[in-house]
Amino acid sequence: MNLTELVGVCPECQGDWLDPLYDCSSIKKTFCHDLKGRPQNIWRYWELLPLLHRENIVSMGEGGTPLLPLANLGLMLGHPNIYMKDERQTPTGSFKDRQASLAVSVLKEANIKEVVVASTGNVAISYSAYCARAGIKLWTFLSSTVPAEKMREVALYGTEVIKVSSHYDKTKEIAAQFAKQKDFFYDKGVRNIASRESMKTLAFEMAEQLGDINGGGFQAPDWYIQAVSGGLGPVGVWKGFEELMAVGLIEKMPKLALIQAEGCAPMVNSFKAGLAEAEIITDPQTLVATLATGCPGAVYPYLRNILLEHGGAMETVSDQDAFRAMHVMAQMDGLSMEPAAAIACAGLFKLVSQQVIKPDETVVVNISGHTFPVDKLILDDRRVRNCQPVEEGSAQRRPERPQPPGR
Ligand SMILES: *Cc1c(COP(=O)(O)O)cnc(C)c1O
């Protein structure tokens, strides 16, 4: 059956959280023997992804990112088994490329031509790139807190950019309304099957890479740490580990450590207060726009149940902590990341200092996005830039180009 026929609601219960089922009978054999020769990207795990025909794959080499030991800081902390899943090394610089590749491939397979997404920045950038390749017209709705540099990046791909002067949850509402009016496909984020399924590849890669480090096979870490906004990442990663467990490739599940920015931490606050449903944050107060989801919806009870059953942690860190972690990670271990990813690192430091994470435990932190260099001058108002050659001996420089500091 075509996947997009399924992305609506269940005909029986009207639920819209649908999971595909796979024929898992030969997965163990395939994963043990056939993976080695395959390309290092998400399509390596083809058998557990919900696309029917390979010719619909829209790929730019997403996934297959390195698992880097936290060399210097790990030594300093006395934790030798901390690894960074370096999701900066993807086509558009964030782990959303996994999602975009699979989701856009599925759209292509369904012959969908116009798509609407709401985003806190990175989904818009990533979907823009993949939709451009697939010849799909994309409409992005971005909350006004998204940095202008990211909006320009989105526009560069020819995507329609609609800036909504409100927070992200309102932005989602408006995007959904627009899609409905125009009869365009609306990508429902965590409720999109392809989006959730794509994030399983993170689990598959981590387990395969940790297995390689430790002498073969597959191995789950003790901890998976991620900065959380809507929670798509941990939901998909968890499902990936569940499938590895189900087919007998790993022996234990990891614990999830979910880190949110103090000024927008509906999941963490509600978890600590023992609430079964999340208390919504209507006015996010964080500089980390990427993580400003105030209303986690059904994702919260889902993740809460996992933590109650399997252990794990939810923790907040301040923006200040994140920016400090950003500098520490760059200066100590050469990893320059966007503030959202630094939230996860600040969370790691906090959980280590609280001794929630033990020195001998194997930890994987998702370095979810890059501080990719964004040229403020990529696009001017008319989207075209005239570059005048600078005449010899002339003191005149190109207008608007900022002067390098200190020269
Ligand atoms: C989307 C995003 C997150 C949050 O991911 P979710 O799993 O959707 O909560 C964290 N970091 C970066 C860089 C992101 O783009």
The ligand as an SDF file (V2000), in Angstrom:
LIG
                    3D

 15 15  0  0  0  0  0  0  0  0999 V2000
   15.0910   19.7340   15.4230 C   0  0  0  0  0  0  0  0  0  0  0  0
   16.3340   19.8920   16.1970 C   0  0  0  0  0  0  0  0  0  0  0  0
   16.4270   19.4680   17.5240 C   0  0  0  0  0  0  0  0  0  0  0  0
   15.2550   18.9040   18.2700 C   0  0  0  0  0  0  0  0  0  0  0  0
   14.8540   17.6980   17.7480 O   0  0  0  0  0  0  0  0  0  0  0  0
   13.4740   16.9670   18.1000 P   0  0  0  0  0  0  0  0  0  0  0  0
   13.8080   15.5350   18.1530 O   0  0  0  0  0  0  0  0  0  0  0  0
   12.5530   17.2940   16.9690 O   0  0  0  0  0  0  0  0  0  0  0  0
   12.9640   17.4790   19.3750 O   0  0  0  0  0  0  0  0  0  0  0  0
   17.6550   19.5950   18.1630 C   0  0  0  0  0  0  0  0  0  0  0  0
   18.7190   20.1300   17.5440 N   0  0  0  0  0  0  0  0  0  0  0  0
   18.6660   20.5570   16.2580 C   0  0  0  0  0  0  0  0  0  0  0  0
   19.8820   21.1400   15.6340 C   0  0  0  0  0  0  0  0  0  0  0  0
   17.4760   20.4490   15.5430 C   0  0  0  0  0  0  0  0  0  0  0  0
   17.4310   20.8720   14.2760 O   0  0  0  0  0  0  0  0  0  0  0  0
  1  2  1  0
  2  3  1  0
  2 14  2  0
  3  4  1  0
  3 10  2  0
  4  5  1  0
  5  6  1  0
  6  7  2  0
  6  8  1  0
  6  9  1  0
 10 11  1  0
 11 12  2  0
 12 13  1  0
 12 14  1  0
 14 15  1  0
M  END
$$$$
